[in-house]
Amino acid sequence: REAAVVGETDAEFGARPVAWWVAEEADSPAPDLAAYCRERLAGYKVPGRFVCILELPRNAAGKLMRGKLRALSDSAPET
């Protein structure tokens, strides 16, 4: 599985983490990522939203395009 976390603009804190994850299959159930993160991360590091995406945007060199995820975050529903 793949996942990425990017900062999303937040009026109160300036930015907050949003996690993007790729399901193994189209009908794959959402894992309990929030619980997983709460067990392992400090509270302020736990993403406020978890969004499923078909694939993470990458450039020709295969690097993650975080800017595209930030642009998508305003319109993305939570999963």
Jmol script that loads the backbone (N, CA, C; Angstrom):
load data "model"
ATOM      1  N   ARG A   1       0.835  -1.188   0.000  1.00  0.00           N
ATOM      2  CA  ARG A   1       0.000   0.000   0.000  1.00  0.00           C
ATOM      3  C   ARG A   1       0.871   1.240   0.000  1.00  0.00           C
ATOM      4  N   GLU A   2       0.282   2.293  -0.505  1.00  0.00           N
ATOM      5  CA  GLU A   2       0.981   3.575  -0.526  1.00  0.00           C
ATOM      6  C   GLU A   2       0.172   4.597   0.254  1.00  0.00           C
ATOM      7  N   ALA A   3       0.875   5.538   0.837  1.00  0.00           N
ATOM      8  CA  ALA A   3       0.221   6.636   1.543  1.00  0.00           C
ATOM      9  C   ALA A   3       1.151   7.842   1.526  1.00  0.00           C
ATOM     10  N   ALA A   4       0.551   9.012   1.671  1.00  0.00           N
ATOM     11  CA  ALA A   4       1.319  10.253   1.750  1.00  0.00           C
ATOM     12  C   ALA A   4       0.559  11.212   2.652  1.00  0.00           C
ATOM     13  N   VAL A   5       1.281  12.067   3.331  1.00  0.00           N
ATOM     14  CA  VAL A   5       0.666  13.077   4.195  1.00  0.00           C
ATOM     15  C   VAL A   5       1.144  14.439   3.721  1.00  0.00           C
ATOM     16  N   VAL A   6       0.189  15.349   3.530  1.00  0.00           N
ATOM     17  CA  VAL A   6       0.517  16.718   3.129  1.00  0.00           C
ATOM     18  C   VAL A   6      -0.212  17.686   4.053  1.00  0.00           C
ATOM     19  N   GLY A   7       0.299  18.893   4.127  1.00  0.00           N
ATOM     20  CA  GLY A   7      -0.341  19.920   4.929  1.00  0.00           C
ATOM     21  C   GLY A   7      -1.489  20.566   4.173  1.00  0.00           C
ATOM     22  N   GLU A   8      -2.586  20.788   4.883  1.00  0.00           N
ATOM     23  CA  GLU A   8      -3.763  21.455   4.327  1.00  0.00           C
ATOM     24  C   GLU A   8      -3.945  22.763   5.094  1.00  0.00           C
ATOM     25  N   THR A   9      -4.297  23.829   4.414  1.00  0.00           N
ATOM     26  CA  THR A   9      -4.488  25.119   5.067  1.00  0.00           C
ATOM     27  C   THR A   9      -5.585  25.024   6.115  1.00  0.00           C
ATOM     28  N   ASP A  10      -5.294  25.565   7.299  1.00  0.00           N
ATOM     29  CA  ASP A  10      -6.236  25.538   8.412  1.00  0.00           C
ATOM     30  C   ASP A  10      -6.278  26.926   9.040  1.00  0.00           C
ATOM     31  N   ALA A  11      -7.486  27.473   9.217  1.00  0.00           N
ATOM     32  CA  ALA A  11      -7.635  28.827   9.753  1.00  0.00           C
ATOM     33  C   ALA A  11      -7.103  28.942  11.178  1.00  0.00           C
ATOM     34  N   GLU A  12      -7.286  27.909  11.979  1.00  0.00           N
ATOM     35  CA  GLU A  12      -6.886  27.966  13.381  1.00  0.00           C
ATOM     36  C   GLU A  12      -5.388  27.718  13.586  1.00  0.00           C
ATOM     37  N   PHE A  13      -4.847  26.708  12.911  1.00  0.00           N
ATOM     38  CA  PHE A  13      -3.462  26.303  13.148  1.00  0.00           C
ATOM     39  C   PHE A  13      -2.492  26.656  12.021  1.00  0.00           C
ATOM     40  N   GLY A  14      -2.997  27.187  10.921  1.00  0.00           N
ATOM     41  CA  GLY A  14      -2.144  27.495   9.786  1.00  0.00           C
ATOM     42  C   GLY A  14      -2.080  26.342   8.800  1.00  0.00           C
ATOM     43  N   ALA A  15      -1.860  25.147   9.324  1.00  0.00           N
ATOM     44  CA  ALA A  15      -1.849  23.939   8.489  1.00  0.00           C
ATOM     45  C   ALA A  15      -2.201  22.745   9.364  1.00  0.00           C
ATOM     46  N   ARG A  16      -2.759  21.725   8.731  1.00  0.00           N
ATOM     47  CA  ARG A  16      -3.039  20.484   9.447  1.00  0.00           C
ATOM     48  C   ARG A  16      -2.758  19.323   8.499  1.00  0.00           C
ATOM     49  N   PRO A  17      -2.330  18.185   9.048  1.00  0.00           N
ATOM     50  CA  PRO A  17      -1.987  17.061   8.177  1.00  0.00           C
ATOM     51  C   PRO A  17      -3.215  16.347   7.617  1.00  0.00           C
ATOM     52  N   VAL A  18      -3.126  15.981   6.344  1.00  0.00           N
ATOM     53  CA  VAL A  18      -4.146  15.187   5.662  1.00  0.00           C
ATOM     54  C   VAL A  18      -3.433  13.986   5.059  1.00  0.00           C
ATOM     55  N   ALA A  19      -3.936  12.794   5.338  1.00  0.00           N
ATOM     56  CA  ALA A  19      -3.330  11.568   4.809  1.00  0.00           C
ATOM     57  C   ALA A  19      -4.081  11.104   3.572  1.00  0.00           C
ATOM     58  N   TRP A  20      -3.346  10.782   2.545  1.00  0.00           N
ATOM     59  CA  TRP A  20      -3.890  10.222   1.307  1.00  0.00           C
ATOM     60  C   TRP A  20      -3.408   8.788   1.231  1.00  0.00           C
ATOM     61  N   TRP A  21      -4.311   7.855   0.971  1.00  0.00           N
ATOM     62  CA  TRP A  21      -3.911   6.453   0.889  1.00  0.00           C
ATOM     63  C   TRP A  21      -4.497   5.801  -0.349  1.00  0.00           C
ATOM     64  N   VAL A  22      -3.798   4.793  -0.839  1.00  0.00           N
ATOM     65  CA  VAL A  22      -4.204   4.063  -2.037  1.00  0.00           C
ATOM     66  C   VAL A  22      -4.689   2.684  -1.607  1.00  0.00           C
ATOM     67  N   ALA A  23      -5.919   2.345  -1.993  1.00  0.00           N
ATOM     68  CA  ALA A  23      -6.473   1.028  -1.687  1.00  0.00           C
ATOM     69  C   ALA A  23      -5.846  -0.014  -2.602  1.00  0.00           C
ATOM     70  N   GLU A  24      -5.731  -1.242  -2.109  1.00  0.00           N
ATOM     71  CA  GLU A  24      -5.168  -2.321  -2.923  1.00  0.00           C
ATOM     72  C   GLU A  24      -6.094  -2.675  -4.080  1.00  0.00           C
ATOM     73  N   GLU A  25      -7.400  -2.609  -3.837  1.00  0.00           N
ATOM     74  CA  GLU A  25      -8.400  -2.898  -4.861  1.00  0.00           C
ATOM     75  C   GLU A  25      -9.468  -1.824  -4.790  1.00  0.00           C
ATOM     76  N   ALA A  26     -10.232  -1.667  -5.857  1.00  0.00           N
ATOM     77  CA  ALA A  26     -11.249  -0.617  -5.920  1.00  0.00           C
ATOM     78  C   ALA A  26     -12.281  -0.748  -4.804  1.00  0.00           C
ATOM     79  N   ASP A  27     -12.638  -1.976  -4.438  1.00  0.00           N
ATOM     80  CA  ASP A  27     -13.666  -2.164  -3.410  1.00  0.00           C
ATOM     81  C   ASP A  27     -13.071  -2.523  -2.051  1.00  0.00           C
ATOM     82  N   SER A  28     -11.804  -2.248  -1.867  1.00  0.00           N
ATOM     83  CA  SER A  28     -11.121  -2.552  -0.614  1.00  0.00           C
ATOM     84  C   SER A  28     -11.677  -1.683   0.513  1.00  0.00           C
ATOM     85  N   PRO A  29     -11.976  -2.275   1.684  1.00  0.00           N
ATOM     86  CA  PRO A  29     -12.492  -1.472   2.795  1.00  0.00           C
ATOM     87  C   PRO A  29     -11.407  -0.552   3.355  1.00  0.00           C
ATOM     88  N   ALA A  30     -11.841   0.543   3.912  1.00  0.00           N
ATOM     89  CA  ALA A  30     -10.894   1.504   4.488  1.00  0.00           C
ATOM     90  C   ALA A  30     -10.295   0.920   5.765  1.00  0.00           C
ATOM     91  N   PRO A  31      -8.985   0.875   5.859  1.00  0.00           N
ATOM     92  CA  PRO A  31      -8.365   0.404   7.101  1.00  0.00           C
ATOM     93  C   PRO A  31      -8.531   1.468   8.176  1.00  0.00           C
ATOM     94  N   ASP A  32      -8.362   1.084   9.425  1.00  0.00           N
ATOM     95  CA  ASP A  32      -8.501   2.051  10.508  1.00  0.00           C
ATOM     96  C   ASP A  32      -7.182   2.799  10.681  1.00  0.00           C
ATOM     97  N   LEU A  33      -6.915   3.659   9.725  1.00  0.00           N
ATOM     98  CA  LEU A  33      -5.655   4.399   9.723  1.00  0.00           C
ATOM     99  C   LEU A  33      -5.556   5.382  10.881  1.00  0.00           C
ATOM    100  N   ALA A  34      -6.678   5.966  11.269  1.00  0.00           N
ATOM    101  CA  ALA A  34      -6.656   6.932  12.370  1.00  0.00           C
ATOM    102  C   ALA A  34      -6.195   6.254  13.658  1.00  0.00           C
ATOM    103  N   ALA A  35      -6.734   5.087  13.947  1.00  0.00           N
ATOM    104  CA  ALA A  35      -6.339   4.358  15.158  1.00  0.00           C
ATOM    105  C   ALA A  35      -4.862   3.971  15.094  1.00  0.00           C
ATOM    106  N   TYR A  36      -4.425   3.524  13.926  1.00  0.00           N
ATOM    107  CA  TYR A  36      -3.019   3.161  13.737  1.00  0.00           C
ATOM    108  C   TYR A  36      -2.117   4.361  14.039  1.00  0.00           C
ATOM    109  N   CYS A  37      -2.482   5.522  13.516  1.00  0.00           N
ATOM    110  CA  CYS A  37      -1.681   6.734  13.731  1.00  0.00           C
ATOM    111  C   CYS A  37      -1.731   7.194  15.182  1.00  0.00           C
ATOM    112  N   ARG A  38      -2.912   7.129  15.804  1.00  0.00           N
ATOM    113  CA  ARG A  38      -3.032   7.558  17.205  1.00  0.00           C
ATOM    114  C   ARG A  38      -2.161   6.717  18.130  1.00  0.00           C
ATOM    115  N   GLU A  39      -1.995   5.433  17.807  1.00  0.00           N
ATOM    116  CA  GLU A  39      -1.169   4.547  18.632  1.00  0.00           C
ATOM    117  C   GLU A  39       0.317   4.858  18.493  1.00  0.00           C
ATOM    118  N   ARG A  40       0.726   5.441  17.375  1.00  0.00           N
ATOM    119  CA  ARG A  40       2.145   5.582  17.085  1.00  0.00           C
ATOM    120  C   ARG A  40       2.664   7.018  17.008  1.00  0.00           C
ATOM    121  N   LEU A  41       1.767   7.993  16.907  1.00  0.00           N
ATOM    122  CA  LEU A  41       2.195   9.379  16.710  1.00  0.00           C
ATOM    123  C   LEU A  41       1.709  10.286  17.834  1.00  0.00           C
ATOM    124  N   ALA A  42       2.394  11.396  17.999  1.00  0.00           N
ATOM    125  CA  ALA A  42       1.917  12.427  18.918  1.00  0.00           C
ATOM    126  C   ALA A  42       0.597  12.972  18.379  1.00  0.00           C
ATOM    127  N   GLY A  43      -0.284  13.400  19.257  1.00  0.00           N
ATOM    128  CA  GLY A  43      -1.616  13.851  18.868  1.00  0.00           C
ATOM    129  C   GLY A  43      -1.633  14.889  17.765  1.00  0.00           C
ATOM    130  N   TYR A  44      -0.719  15.852  17.828  1.00  0.00           N
ATOM    131  CA  TYR A  44      -0.718  16.912  16.814  1.00  0.00           C
ATOM    132  C   TYR A  44      -0.238  16.422  15.446  1.00  0.00           C
ATOM    133  N   LYS A  45       0.365  15.251  15.395  1.00  0.00           N
ATOM    134  CA  LYS A  45       0.843  14.698  14.126  1.00  0.00           C
ATOM    135  C   LYS A  45      -0.185  13.802  13.439  1.00  0.00           C
ATOM    136  N   VAL A  46      -1.236  13.417  14.146  1.00  0.00           N
ATOM    137  CA  VAL A  46      -2.257  12.532  13.573  1.00  0.00           C
ATOM    138  C   VAL A  46      -3.085  13.320  12.560  1.00  0.00           C
ATOM    139  N   PRO A  47      -3.175  12.837  11.325  1.00  0.00           N
ATOM    140  CA  PRO A  47      -3.964  13.553  10.313  1.00  0.00           C
ATOM    141  C   PRO A  47      -5.423  13.712  10.731  1.00  0.00           C
ATOM    142  N   GLY A  48      -5.981  14.865  10.398  1.00  0.00           N
ATOM    143  CA  GLY A  48      -7.388  15.128  10.693  1.00  0.00           C
ATOM    144  C   GLY A  48      -8.318  14.488   9.680  1.00  0.00           C
ATOM    145  N   ARG A  49      -7.783  14.207   8.493  1.00  0.00           N
ATOM    146  CA  ARG A  49      -8.580  13.564   7.436  1.00  0.00           C
ATOM    147  C   ARG A  49      -7.751  12.472   6.775  1.00  0.00           C
ATOM    148  N   PHE A  50      -8.463  11.443   6.335  1.00  0.00           N
ATOM    149  CA  PHE A  50      -7.860  10.341   5.585  1.00  0.00           C
ATOM    150  C   PHE A  50      -8.653  10.207   4.300  1.00  0.00           C
ATOM    151  N   VAL A  51      -7.985  10.363   3.172  1.00  0.00           N
ATOM    152  CA  VAL A  51      -8.657  10.383   1.877  1.00  0.00           C
ATOM    153  C   VAL A  51      -8.110   9.257   1.001  1.00  0.00           C
ATOM    154  N   CYS A  52      -9.019   8.458   0.445  1.00  0.00           N
ATOM    155  CA  CYS A  52      -8.623   7.385  -0.466  1.00  0.00           C
ATOM    156  C   CYS A  52      -8.512   7.954  -1.881  1.00  0.00           C
ATOM    157  N   ILE A  53      -7.494   7.545  -2.592  1.00  0.00           N
ATOM    158  CA  ILE A  53      -7.260   8.003  -3.955  1.00  0.00           C
ATOM    159  C   ILE A  53      -6.845   6.787  -4.789  1.00  0.00           C
ATOM    160  N   LEU A  54      -7.164   6.796  -6.072  1.00  0.00           N
ATOM    161  CA  LEU A  54      -6.838   5.651  -6.928  1.00  0.00           C
ATOM    162  C   LEU A  54      -5.334   5.451  -7.078  1.00  0.00           C
ATOM    163  N   GLU A  55      -4.610   6.549  -7.230  1.00  0.00           N
ATOM    164  CA  GLU A  55      -3.148   6.489  -7.269  1.00  0.00           C
ATOM    165  C   GLU A  55      -2.587   7.840  -6.861  1.00  0.00           C
ATOM    166  N   LEU A  56      -1.426   7.811  -6.256  1.00  0.00           N
ATOM    167  CA  LEU A  56      -0.778   9.052  -5.857  1.00  0.00           C
ATOM    168  C   LEU A  56      -0.179   9.717  -7.093  1.00  0.00           C
ATOM    169  N   PRO A  57      -0.327  11.042  -7.222  1.00  0.00           N
ATOM    170  CA  PRO A  57       0.234  11.730  -8.391  1.00  0.00           C
ATOM    171  C   PRO A  57       1.760  11.746  -8.326  1.00  0.00           C
ATOM    172  N   ARG A  58       2.372  11.360  -9.427  1.00  0.00           N
ATOM    173  CA  ARG A  58       3.835  11.315  -9.497  1.00  0.00           C
ATOM    174  C   ARG A  58       4.303  11.984 -10.785  1.00  0.00           C
ATOM    175  N   ASN A  59       5.500  12.533 -10.747  1.00  0.00           N
ATOM    176  CA  ASN A  59       6.068  13.139 -11.953  1.00  0.00           C
ATOM    177  C   ASN A  59       6.769  12.062 -12.784  1.00  0.00           C
ATOM    178  N   ALA A  60       7.384  12.460 -13.879  1.00  0.00           N
ATOM    179  CA  ALA A  60       8.037  11.509 -14.783  1.00  0.00           C
ATOM    180  C   ALA A  60       9.163  10.731 -14.102  1.00  0.00           C
ATOM    181  N   ALA A  61       9.774  11.322 -13.089  1.00  0.00           N
ATOM    182  CA  ALA A  61      10.849  10.649 -12.355  1.00  0.00           C
ATOM    183  C   ALA A  61      10.314   9.748 -11.248  1.00  0.00           C
ATOM    184  N   GLY A  62       8.991   9.725 -11.071  1.00  0.00           N
ATOM    185  CA  GLY A  62       8.386   8.876 -10.048  1.00  0.00           C
ATOM    186  C   GLY A  62       8.268   9.518  -8.681  1.00  0.00           C
ATOM    187  N   LYS A  63       8.607  10.803  -8.593  1.00  0.00           N
ATOM    188  CA  LYS A  63       8.517  11.489  -7.300  1.00  0.00           C
ATOM    189  C   LYS A  63       7.091  11.958  -7.038  1.00  0.00           C
ATOM    190  N   LEU A  64       6.709  11.907  -5.772  1.00  0.00           N
ATOM    191  CA  LEU A  64       5.374  12.325  -5.357  1.00  0.00           C
ATOM    192  C   LEU A  64       5.169  13.814  -5.616  1.00  0.00           C
ATOM    193  N   MET A  65       4.032  14.160  -6.190  1.00  0.00           N
ATOM    194  CA  MET A  65       3.695  15.560  -6.466  1.00  0.00           C
ATOM    195  C   MET A  65       2.759  16.061  -5.359  1.00  0.00           C
ATOM    196  N   ARG A  66       3.353  16.491  -4.253  1.00  0.00           N
ATOM    197  CA  ARG A  66       2.578  16.927  -3.086  1.00  0.00           C
ATOM    198  C   ARG A  66       1.691  18.129  -3.393  1.00  0.00           C
ATOM    199  N   GLY A  67       2.131  18.990  -4.280  1.00  0.00           N
ATOM    200  CA  GLY A  67       1.333  20.157  -4.663  1.00  0.00           C
ATOM    201  C   GLY A  67      -0.010  19.757  -5.251  1.00  0.00           C
ATOM    202  N   LYS A  68      -0.027  18.691  -6.031  1.00  0.00           N
ATOM    203  CA  LYS A  68      -1.291  18.217  -6.605  1.00  0.00           C
ATOM    204  C   LYS A  68      -2.210  17.686  -5.515  1.00  0.00           C
ATOM    205  N   LEU A  69      -1.648  17.016  -4.512  1.00  0.00           N
ATOM    206  CA  LEU A  69      -2.473  16.536  -3.402  1.00  0.00           C
ATOM    207  C   LEU A  69      -3.051  17.713  -2.623  1.00  0.00           C
ATOM    208  N   ARG A  70      -2.246  18.742  -2.401  1.00  0.00           N
ATOM    209  CA  ARG A  70      -2.750  19.935  -1.701  1.00  0.00           C
ATOM    210  C   ARG A  70      -3.895  20.575  -2.482  1.00  0.00           C
ATOM    211  N   ALA A  71      -3.762  20.630  -3.798  1.00  0.00           N
ATOM    212  CA  ALA A  71      -4.809  21.218  -4.640  1.00  0.00           C
ATOM    213  C   ALA A  71      -6.087  20.389  -4.584  1.00  0.00           C
ATOM    214  N   LEU A  72      -5.956  19.089  -4.457  1.00  0.00           N
ATOM    215  CA  LEU A  72      -7.122  18.209  -4.386  1.00  0.00           C
ATOM    216  C   LEU A  72      -7.789  18.213  -3.014  1.00  0.00           C
ATOM    217  N   SER A  73      -7.064  18.574  -1.979  1.00  0.00           N
ATOM    218  CA  SER A  73      -7.566  18.405  -0.614  1.00  0.00           C
ATOM    219  C   SER A  73      -8.826  19.204  -0.310  1.00  0.00           C
ATOM    220  N   ASP A  74      -9.019  20.348  -0.944  1.00  0.00           N
ATOM    221  CA  ASP A  74     -10.217  21.147  -0.674  1.00  0.00           C
ATOM    222  C   ASP A  74     -11.491  20.469  -1.154  1.00  0.00           C
ATOM    223  N   SER A  75     -11.401  19.688  -2.215  1.00  0.00           N
ATOM    224  CA  SER A  75     -12.601  19.067  -2.773  1.00  0.00           C
ATOM    225  C   SER A  75     -12.731  17.590  -2.433  1.00  0.00           C
ATOM    226  N   ALA A  76     -11.779  17.031  -1.723  1.00  0.00           N
ATOM    227  CA  ALA A  76     -11.792  15.593  -1.457  1.00  0.00           C
ATOM    228  C   ALA A  76     -12.681  15.243  -0.267  1.00  0.00           C
ATOM    229  N   PRO A  77     -13.527  14.216  -0.423  1.00  0.00           N
ATOM    230  CA  PRO A  77     -14.337  13.757   0.713  1.00  0.00           C
ATOM    231  C   PRO A  77     -13.489  12.907   1.648  1.00  0.00           C
ATOM    232  N   GLU A  78     -13.885  12.835   2.913  1.00  0.00           N
ATOM    233  CA  GLU A  78     -13.201  11.964   3.865  1.00  0.00           C
ATOM    234  C   GLU A  78     -13.594  10.529   3.606  1.00  0.00           C
ATOM    235  N   THR A  79     -12.697   9.609   3.953  1.00  0.00           N
ATOM    236  CA  THR A  79     -13.022   8.186   3.873  1.00  0.00           C
ATOM    237  C   THR A  79     -12.728   7.522   5.187  1.00  0.00           C
TER     238      THR A  79
END
end "model"
wireframe off; spacefill off
backbone 0.3
color backbone group
